Amino acid sequence: MAIAAPQPRVLADVFGRTAVRNAVLVAGGAAFVGVSAQVAFFLPWNPAVPLTLQTFAVVLSAAALGSVRGMAAMALYAVLGLVGVPWFAQASHGYTAPSFGYILGFIAAAFIVGKVAESGATRTFWRSVGLMILGNVIIYAVGATWLKYNLGIPWFGEASAWAYGVRDFLVGDAIKIAAAAGLLPLTWRLLRKAKLTD
């Protein structure tokens, strides 16, 4: 009697059946975030943290890769940026920027988002929305905390960790959350149609 292959828990399970494929997926996740970081600009009233597509790339990658591959991808992104690869926001690198805390937040968010995704949370739109919100909250928490102590600013007020590190990004991140949450179940449907999964 043939033994059925385990059903994929996250999208990457459909393709990541070998060590080489898993390594490619991890490198691809890191590269996706690195490329998304180059779509960046500062708001006129916020000199501390640029608007980028990074959070979209992080939560989408983590949900698709799962906990271990997702965390590995974000750790690879962070380590290579620390040693000089210019793929942080606006082709920067190193850890001195006020926004470096968000990169640390990417690692934590990737593991937790990936772990929840492994329970099947990416197969429907609204569960994916919840997953994306969870990831963004983690990124905000770590990033805004680093921002506060790096710049020596208060938690709340006009020039604060809340204003510079969270408030200015809520509308844009809501759009990115909706886009990522739509892509995940759509991809599952396409894979089922292609008979690559049940």
Residue pairs with C-beta under 8 A, 6 or more apart in sequence:
6 13
7 197
7 198
8 14
8 197
9 66
9 117
9 118
9 119
9 120
10 63
10 64
10 65
10 66
10 114
10 117
10 118
10 122
11 63
11 64
11 65
11 122
11 184
11 187
11 188
11 191
12 22
12 25
12 64
12 65
12 66
12 69
13 66
14 191
14 196
14 197
15 21
15 25
16 22
16 25
16 69
22 69
25 65
25 69
25 73
26 65
26 69
26 72
26 73
26 76
27 73
27 76
28 73
29 61
29 62
29 64
29 65
29 69
29 70
29 73
29 74
29 77
30 73
30 74
30 76
30 77
30 80
32 57
32 60
32 61
33 54
33 57
33 58
33 61
33 73
33 74
33 77
33 106
34 77
34 81
34 85
34 87
35 57
35 87
36 52
36 53
36 54
36 56
36 57
37 52
37 53
37 54
37 87
37 88
37 89
37 90
38 87
38 89
38 90
38 91
39 52
39 53
40 50
40 51
40 52
40 89
40 90
41 50
41 51
42 50
42 51
43 51
43 168
45 168
46 163
46 164
46 168
48 98
48 99
48 147
48 151
48 164
48 165
49 98
49 99
49 102
49 143
49 147
49 164
49 165
49 168
49 169
50 89
50 90
50 99
51 168
51 169
51 172
52 89
53 176
54 89
54 102
54 106
55 102
55 135
55 136
55 139
55 169
55 173
55 176
56 176
56 179
56 180
58 74
58 106
58 109
58 110
58 135
58 139
59 109
59 113
59 131
59 132
59 135
59 136
59 176
59 177
59 180
60 180
60 183
60 184
61 70
61 73
61 74
61 110
62 70
62 71
62 73
62 74
62 109
62 110
62 111
62 113
62 114
62 117
62 135
63 70
63 113
63 114
63 117
63 121
63 122
63 128
63 131
63 132
63 135
63 180
63 184
64 70
64 117
64 122
64 184
64 187
65 73
65 110
65 114
66 114
66 115
66 117
66 118
67 110
67 111
67 112
67 114
67 115
67 117
67 118
68 111
68 114
69 114
70 110
70 111
70 113
70 114
71 107
71 110
71 111
71 114
73 110
74 103
74 106
74 107
74 109
74 110
75 107
77 87
77 103
77 106
78 103
78 104
78 106
78 107
80 87
81 87
81 88
81 93
81 94
81 103
82 93
82 94
82 95
83 93
84 93
84 94
85 93
86 92
86 93
87 93
88 94
88 97
88 100
88 103
89 97
89 99
94 100
98 146
98 147
98 150
98 151
99 143
99 146
99 147
100 146
100 150
101 142
101 143
101 144
101 145
101 146
101 147
101 150
102 139
102 142
102 143
102 146
104 142
104 143
104 146
105 138
105 139
105 140
105 141
105 142
105 143
106 139
108 138
108 142
109 134
109 135
109 136
109 138
109 139
109 142
110 135
112 134
112 135
112 138
113 131
113 132
113 134
113 135
113 138
116 131
116 134
117 131
120 127
121 127
121 128
121 130
121 131
122 128
122 131
122 184
122 185
122 188
123 184
123 185
123 188
124 185
125 181
125 182
125 185
126 181
128 180
128 181
128 182
128 184
128 185
129 177
129 178
129 181
131 181
132 176
132 177
132 180
132 181
133 177
136 173
136 177
140 165
140 166
140 169
143 165
144 161
144 162
144 165
144 166
145 161
147 153
147 161
147 164
147 165
148 154
148 155
148 160
148 161
148 165
151 164
153 159
153 160
153 161
153 164
154 160
154 161
155 161
155 162
156 162
156 163
157 163
188 197
191 197
192 198
